[in-house]
Amino acid sequence: MAVTVPGSNGGGTVSLATGDVADLARQIAGALNVLQGQSLLNVTPDNTGTIPNPPNPLPTDGTKQELVLSANTAYNTSIPSPSGYDYVVINNNLSNTLAGANVVLASGTVGGAYTLSGNSTLAAAGGNNTVTASGTYDLSFGPGNNSVTASGTGDIALGTGAATVVSSGNNNIIDSGGGSHSLFLVTGGSASLASSGAGQGVLGSGGAITATLTGANDTLSAATSNTNATIEGANAVAFGGNGSTAGALNVNAVGYSDTIAAFDSNATVNA
């Protein structure tokens, strides 16, 4: 399927899978269509590989700036922001490397590398993506093996595939999206994880973890994180931490054939 967003020459088309990323892309397209209908959207296309500067000075009537990237060469650059483009649509089906702040970015089914800061949104329809995010963010992915480093606060919705997520910010909410054999590392702050895939690994290294694991053969190591976990799948393994820095471990195990070892953690187990 595809979602078409407003742009020159018919707009930019982003191919999508189903699920959260498709919903997010539709929301982006809907917002752009509303702005266009109100004559409050200025579209800047690029097919050269060099991002043009946004209008200067920017309009003061609420007009938003959309950039459509369509060059037949991969981009490796920063998006002029935060006082520049509000929306960026990647329409060249290449693996691009982009950095931006306070931007809404929509890409297709070819992965890329993105560094986002400020208050940003990413709808990555597919492919293998590498994302570094700070500030506040809404990150959503289609099928692919994705790597995310999240040091701010926000939502991370993964697609099918194996993912690696390193969370050090506060109140990160992570949905595994049904992907399996992923690794989730919490190094500080707090993170909530909902995972339905099999063979997931959750590792604490500071901060606090709240996890709901419904797949089989998952492994949870609280280590130095204070951890509250609900384990619903079979053959799961949950460990506490070692030594004086061990985090607390609270487990509600409703699956079967699970193994739980508190080690030096102050533990509560309901099985």
Long-range contacts (C-beta under 8 A, 24 or more apart in sequence): 3-28, 3-29, 4-29, 5-29, 5-32, 5-33, 5-66, 5-87, 5-89, 5-106, 6-32, 6-33, 6-35, 6-36, 6-41, 6-43, 6-66, 7-43, 7-45, 7-66, 7-68, 7-89, 7-91, 8-43, 8-45, 8-68, 9-45, 11-68, 12-68, 12-70, 12-89, 12-90, 12-91, 12-106, 13-91, 14-89, 14-90, 14-91, 14-106, 14-107, 14-108, 14-123, 14-125, 15-108, 15-109, 15-125, 15-126, 16-109, 16-125, 16-126, 16-142, 17-109, 17-125, 17-126, 17-142, 17-143, 17-159, 19-142, 19-157, 19-159, 19-177, 20-140, 20-157, 20-175, 20-177, 21-123, 21-124, 21-125, 21-140, 21-141, 21-142, 21-157, 21-159, 22-125, 22-142, 24-121, 24-123, 24-138, 24-140, 24-157, 25-106, 25-123, 25-125, 28-87, 28-104, 28-106, 28-121, 28-123, 32-64, 32-66, 32-87, 35-63, 35-64, 40-64, 41-66, 42-66, 43-68, 44-68, 44-85, 45-70, 46-70, 46-71, 47-71, 47-72, 49-73, 49-74, 49-75, 50-77, 51-75, 51-77, 51-79, 51-80, 53-80, 53-84, 54-80, 54-83, 54-84, 54-85, 58-83, 58-84, 69-96, 79-103, 79-105, 81-118, 82-118, 95-127, 101-135, 109-142, 109-143, 111-144, 111-146, 126-159, 128-161, 134-169, 141-177, 158-182, 167-191, 167-207, 168-207, 176-200, 180-215, 186-225, 198-233, 202-229, 204-241, 204-247, 216-255, 222-246, 222-247, 222-248, 222-249, 222-265, 223-247, 230-254, 231-255, 231-258, 234-258, 239-263, 240-264, 240-265, 240-267, 241-265
